[in-house]
Each structure stands twice: as C-alpha cells, then as structure tokens.
C-alpha cells in the first residue's frame, strides 16, 4: 500500500491522470468438466480381446513400462482360470476390470491361433516377473509390499531379497489369511494407505489374488502398481518348483508342476479342458455365467 505522501513534498503540485474504471471481470474455473488424471491421457497399449478380457499384445518391457506409469492392477491368468469366469462372479468382476492382462497361458495362445486364426504374443508370468524384479532391484529407491501365502513363502522371499541386496523391512512381507469367496482385507488396506508402497506384488494364487488386487485398486487413496503374479514369485524364491527357461519357452511349465504336485494340479488341469470349447463358442465375448 502506498502512503499518501509517497511522492515527496512536491506531490501536491503534480497532476495525476486517473484512468476510467473498467467493469470488473471475474474468472471462474468450470469444474463441471473433469480434468483427466495423468494415467487417463497416457496412450493405451495394443490389446486383443479374448473371452471378454483385454490382453496386452506387445513385449514384456512395454507391459512393465505401462504399469509403472499407469498404476492399477495387472493379472496373468493361466489356462485353468478361464472356466472360473463362468462360476465365480467376484473373480469375473475383478478380471474384467483389470488394468492390464498379460497372455500367460500357452494353451490359450495356441488355441487362439488354431481355432480363431489370430496371433497374440505370449508373455509368461515367470518372464514378466523376472523382468519386473530386475527393474525393482535396479531401482532401489522404490518401496514394495510383498503379499505371500504362508510363513514358509515369507522366509524364502526374505532370503531371496537379501541375496539380491534389496532393502526391505519386516512389515513389507505380509502373510495373507485364507480369504473367503469375497476378498476384502481392510486391515492391510489401512497399512498400505499409511506406508504407501509404490508396488504391491501379490503371489497368493489365482482367484483370491485378483480379487485382492481389484479391492486395493478401488479402495486405496492413491494408485500404486499392483502385480498379481501367482506362483511366479515362488519359482524364483524356491517356494515352488523351479521352471527352466526351455520349459517356459515351450509352454511346459504346467507339466513340471503336475509331476511335482499331482494331487494339487491334476484337478486344476481338468478345468483347463473347457478352454477349447470356450474359445470356439465365445471367441472375443465374455462367457455367460453358469447357472447353479
């Protein structure tokens, strides 16, 4: 504010020219138009729709770059998971609302080519997680929460992280409870909102992990990258049987797991027998829910 005598002793003799007053103009931000957040304006990746799911159609590093920048939750359904789309409404909801799905199933990739005459590049969950962990280890400033199925998996994950010189705290390794059909872990949700890790790696098995990732994505106050990668974490930590590169390349990982744990994987593989019929009947469309 200028004082009345700011011009000095001679200010009374000076002529001051006053400009005519202009009508005031008020600028108002129109909040009726939603300004899209950053992840809404990033270019979407190339995809193909198979059985109602939008599968990423590119290379591994492009998928990782997208989920790093976009956030949200990524899924990698195996061939035994598609039948569940018809029987589990909560799983169906999670899968159809995933931010990115990678074509992990070699059976789906082959059947899509044979029965529909279309190609899609396979990205195995194991290869995805190998590339993801290499990037996380290279960028040591990023915080990660690891959601694990049991205490044994927790101990092996801790040893694996230490061997790779990746810093972590005990609270970064979370042993999940056995979830019901509806998966809502509000205790863990509150902890994540407090610690705000950049990445959440969920390796508790197909079904619950996708529902948990969906729950986190929709209820957290921020948008981390959530990787639902199933047994891929166990392949590297030693909690699951190791899958050699050649077996993964030739879509034979399932066979090694069957030999290692036949009582667990034989019933799962029986569900995969529905996959050819599903692709023939539904193609790109989401299969209808099976009536009880």
C-alpha positions as CSV (number, residue, x, y, z in Angstrom):
1,X,0.0,0.0,0.0
2,X,1.4,3.4,-1.0
3,X,1.3,6.1,1.7
4,X,-0.5,9.4,0.9
5,X,2.9,11.3,0.8
6,X,4.8,8.8,-1.1
7,X,5.7,11.1,-3.9
8,X,7.5,13.5,-1.5
9,X,7.0,17.2,-0.6
10,X,6.1,18.3,-4.2
11,X,3.4,15.6,-4.7
12,X,0.6,18.2,-4.2
13,X,1.7,20.1,-7.3
14,X,1.7,17.1,-9.6
15,X,-1.2,16.3,-11.9
16,X,-2.4,12.8,-11.6
17,X,-4.4,11.4,-14.6
18,X,-6.9,8.9,-13.5
19,X,-8.0,6.2,-15.9
20,X,-11.7,5.4,-16.2
21,X,-12.8,2.5,-14.1
22,X,-13.3,-0.7,-16.1
23,X,-16.0,-3.1,-15.2
24,X,-14.6,-5.9,-13.1
25,X,-14.1,-9.3,-14.7
26,X,-14.4,-12.5,-12.7
27,X,-12.7,-15.6,-14.0
28,X,-14.3,-18.9,-12.9
29,X,-13.0,-22.4,-13.3
30,X,-15.6,-24.6,-14.8
31,X,-15.5,-27.6,-12.5
32,X,-18.2,-29.4,-14.4
33,X,-15.6,-30.7,-16.9
34,X,-13.4,-33.3,-15.2
35,X,-9.7,-32.8,-15.8
36,X,-8.4,-36.3,-16.6
37,X,-5.6,-37.5,-14.3
38,X,-2.2,-38.3,-15.9
39,X,-2.9,-42.1,-16.4
40,X,-6.1,-41.3,-18.4
41,X,-4.2,-39.4,-21.0
42,X,-1.3,-41.8,-21.5
43,X,-1.6,-43.8,-24.7
44,X,-3.2,-47.2,-24.2
45,X,-1.3,-50.3,-25.2
46,X,-2.3,-52.6,-28.1
47,X,-4.6,-55.3,-26.9
48,X,-6.7,-58.2,-28.2
49,X,-10.0,-59.2,-26.5
50,X,-10.2,-63.0,-25.7
51,X,-13.1,-64.4,-23.7
52,X,-14.1,-60.9,-22.6
53,X,-10.6,-60.0,-21.3
54,X,-8.4,-57.4,-22.9
55,X,-5.0,-59.0,-23.3
56,X,-1.8,-56.9,-23.8
57,X,-0.3,-57.5,-27.2
58,X,3.3,-56.3,-27.0
59,X,6.6,-57.2,-25.4
60,X,7.4,-57.6,-21.7
61,X,9.2,-54.3,-21.2
62,X,6.4,-52.4,-22.8
63,X,3.9,-54.0,-20.3
64,X,6.1,-53.2,-17.4
65,X,6.6,-49.6,-18.5
66,X,2.9,-49.2,-18.9
67,X,2.0,-50.5,-15.4
68,X,4.8,-48.4,-13.9
69,X,3.4,-45.2,-15.4
70,X,-0.3,-46.1,-15.3
71,X,-0.6,-47.9,-12.0
72,X,-3.6,-50.1,-11.4
73,X,-3.5,-53.9,-11.2
74,X,-2.1,-56.5,-13.6
75,X,-3.3,-60.1,-14.0
76,X,-1.8,-63.1,-15.7
77,X,-4.4,-65.9,-16.0
78,X,-3.3,-69.4,-16.7
79,X,-5.2,-71.8,-18.8
80,X,-7.0,-73.3,-15.8
81,X,-8.5,-69.9,-14.8
82,X,-10.9,-69.3,-17.7
83,X,-13.5,-71.8,-16.6
84,X,-13.7,-69.8,-13.3
85,X,-15.1,-66.8,-15.3
86,X,-18.4,-68.8,-15.6
87,X,-18.6,-69.9,-11.9
88,X,-17.2,-67.1,-9.7
89,X,-18.9,-63.7,-10.1
90,X,-16.4,-61.9,-7.9
91,X,-13.4,-63.3,-9.9
92,X,-15.2,-62.4,-13.1
93,X,-15.7,-58.8,-11.9
94,X,-12.0,-58.5,-11.0
95,X,-10.7,-59.9,-14.2
96,X,-12.9,-57.8,-16.5
97,X,-11.9,-54.7,-14.6
98,X,-8.1,-55.3,-14.6
99,X,-6.0,-52.5,-15.9
100,X,-3.7,-54.9,-17.8
101,X,-3.9,-58.7,-18.5
102,X,-0.9,-60.5,-20.0
103,X,-1.3,-63.7,-22.0
104,X,0.4,-66.1,-19.7
105,X,-1.4,-69.2,-20.9
106,X,0.4,-71.1,-23.7
107,X,-2.8,-73.1,-24.2
108,X,-4.8,-70.0,-24.8
109,X,-2.3,-68.6,-27.2
110,X,-2.1,-71.8,-29.2
111,X,-5.9,-72.4,-29.3
112,X,-6.5,-68.7,-30.3
113,X,-4.2,-69.2,-33.3
114,X,-5.6,-72.7,-34.2
115,X,-9.3,-72.1,-33.6
116,X,-9.6,-68.4,-34.5
117,X,-6.7,-67.9,-36.8
118,X,-5.2,-65.0,-34.8
119,X,-1.9,-64.5,-33.2
120,X,-1.0,-62.9,-29.9
121,X,2.4,-62.7,-28.3
122,X,2.7,-64.8,-25.2
123,X,4.2,-63.2,-22.0
124,X,4.6,-65.8,-19.3
125,X,4.0,-64.8,-15.7
126,X,7.5,-66.1,-14.9
127,X,9.2,-64.0,-17.6
128,X,7.2,-60.9,-16.6
129,X,8.2,-61.3,-13.0
130,X,11.9,-61.9,-13.9
131,X,11.9,-58.6,-15.8
132,X,9.9,-56.8,-13.1
133,X,12.2,-58.0,-10.3
134,X,15.3,-57.0,-12.3
135,X,13.9,-53.5,-12.6
136,X,12.9,-53.2,-9.0
137,X,16.3,-54.4,-7.9
138,X,18.0,-51.9,-10.2
139,X,15.8,-49.0,-8.8
140,X,16.4,-49.5,-5.1
141,X,14.5,-46.4,-4.1
142,X,11.1,-47.9,-4.9
143,X,9.2,-49.4,-2.0
144,X,7.5,-52.8,-2.4
145,X,4.9,-54.7,-0.4
146,X,5.0,-58.5,-0.9
147,X,1.8,-60.4,-0.2
148,X,2.6,-64.1,0.4
149,X,0.6,-67.3,1.0
150,X,2.3,-68.6,4.2
151,X,5.2,-68.2,6.6
152,X,7.5,-70.5,4.6
153,X,7.0,-68.3,1.5
154,X,7.7,-65.3,3.6
155,X,11.0,-66.7,4.9
156,X,12.1,-67.7,1.4
157,X,11.2,-64.3,-0.1
158,X,13.2,-62.6,2.6
159,X,16.3,-64.7,1.8
160,X,15.8,-64.1,-1.9
161,X,15.5,-60.3,-1.4
162,X,18.6,-60.3,0.8
163,X,20.6,-62.3,-1.7
164,X,19.7,-59.7,-4.3
165,X,20.7,-56.8,-2.0
166,X,17.2,-55.4,-2.0
167,X,16.3,-53.5,1.2
168,X,13.1,-54.3,2.9
169,X,11.5,-54.1,6.4
170,X,9.6,-56.9,8.1
171,X,6.3,-55.0,7.5
172,X,7.0,-55.2,3.8
173,X,6.4,-59.0,3.9
174,X,2.7,-59.8,4.6
175,X,1.3,-63.3,5.1
176,X,-2.2,-63.2,3.8
177,X,-5.0,-65.0,5.7
178,X,-7.2,-67.6,4.0
179,X,-9.8,-65.5,2.2
180,X,-13.5,-66.3,1.7
181,X,-15.2,-66.0,-1.7
182,X,-15.4,-62.3,-1.2
183,X,-11.9,-60.8,-0.6
184,X,-11.7,-57.6,1.4
185,X,-8.6,-57.1,3.6
186,X,-9.3,-53.8,5.3
187,X,-6.6,-54.2,7.9
188,X,-4.0,-54.5,5.1
189,X,-5.7,-51.7,3.2
190,X,-5.1,-49.3,6.1
191,X,-1.5,-50.3,6.4
192,X,-0.9,-49.8,2.7
193,X,-2.5,-46.3,2.8
194,X,-0.2,-45.4,5.7
195,X,3.1,-46.7,4.1
196,X,2.1,-46.0,0.5
197,X,4.4,-48.5,-1.3
198,X,4.9,-47.8,-5.0
199,X,4.4,-51.5,-5.9
200,X,2.3,-54.4,-4.4
201,X,3.3,-57.9,-5.5
202,X,0.6,-60.4,-4.8
203,X,1.6,-64.1,-5.0
204,X,-1.1,-66.0,-3.2
205,X,-2.6,-68.0,-6.0
206,X,-5.1,-67.4,-8.7
207,X,-8.6,-66.4,-7.6
208,X,-8.0,-64.6,-4.3
209,X,-5.1,-62.6,-5.6
210,X,-7.1,-61.0,-8.5
211,X,-9.9,-60.2,-6.1
212,X,-7.5,-58.6,-3.6
213,X,-5.8,-56.6,-6.3
214,X,-9.2,-55.3,-7.5
215,X,-10.1,-54.4,-4.0
216,X,-6.9,-52.5,-3.4
217,X,-7.2,-50.6,-6.7
218,X,-10.7,-49.4,-6.0
219,X,-10.3,-48.5,-2.3
220,X,-6.7,-47.1,-1.9
221,X,-6.4,-43.3,-1.7
222,X,-3.6,-43.5,-4.3
223,X,-2.8,-45.6,-7.3
224,X,0.2,-48.0,-6.9
225,X,1.2,-50.7,-9.4
226,X,-0.3,-54.0,-8.3
227,X,1.2,-57.2,-9.8
228,X,-0.9,-60.3,-9.4
229,X,1.7,-62.9,-10.5
230,X,0.7,-66.1,-8.7
231,X,3.4,-68.8,-8.5
232,X,5.9,-66.7,-10.5
233,X,7.4,-65.3,-7.2
234,X,7.7,-68.8,-5.8
235,X,9.6,-70.0,-8.9
236,X,12.3,-67.5,-8.1
237,X,12.4,-67.7,-4.3
238,X,12.4,-71.5,-4.2
239,X,8.9,-71.8,-2.7
240,X,7.7,-73.5,-5.9
241,X,9.5,-76.0,-8.2
242,X,11.9,-74.2,-10.5
243,X,10.8,-73.8,-14.1
244,X,13.8,-73.9,-16.6
245,X,13.8,-71.3,-19.4
246,X,13.3,-74.1,-22.0
247,X,10.2,-75.4,-20.3
248,X,8.7,-71.9,-20.1
249,X,9.5,-71.2,-23.7
250,X,7.8,-74.4,-24.9
251,X,4.8,-74.0,-22.6
252,X,5.7,-77.0,-20.5
253,X,5.8,-75.3,-17.0
254,X,2.4,-76.9,-16.2
255,X,3.8,-80.4,-16.9
256,X,6.7,-79.9,-14.4
257,X,4.3,-78.6,-11.8
258,X,2.0,-81.6,-12.4
259,X,4.8,-84.0,-11.8
260,X,5.9,-82.2,-8.7
261,X,2.4,-81.9,-7.1
262,X,0.0,-84.2,-8.9
263,X,-2.7,-84.1,-6.2
264,X,-2.9,-80.3,-6.4
265,X,-2.5,-79.7,-10.2
266,X,-4.4,-82.7,-11.7
267,X,-7.9,-81.2,-10.7
268,X,-6.8,-77.8,-11.9
269,X,-5.8,-79.2,-15.3
270,X,-9.2,-80.8,-15.7
271,X,-10.7,-77.3,-15.6
272,X,-8.4,-76.3,-18.5
273,X,-10.2,-78.9,-20.7
274,X,-13.0,-76.4,-21.1
275,X,-10.8,-73.8,-22.8
276,X,-11.1,-75.1,-26.4
277,X,-14.9,-75.2,-26.1
278,X,-15.0,-71.7,-24.6
279,X,-12.9,-70.2,-27.4
280,X,-14.9,-72.0,-30.1
281,X,-18.3,-70.8,-28.6
282,X,-17.4,-67.3,-27.3
283,X,-14.3,-66.1,-29.0
284,X,-13.9,-62.5,-28.0
285,X,-17.0,-62.4,-25.9
286,X,-17.2,-62.9,-22.1
287,X,-18.6,-66.4,-21.4
288,X,-22.0,-66.3,-19.7
289,X,-22.3,-67.1,-16.0
290,X,-23.2,-70.7,-15.3
291,X,-26.5,-71.2,-13.6
292,X,-26.4,-73.1,-10.4
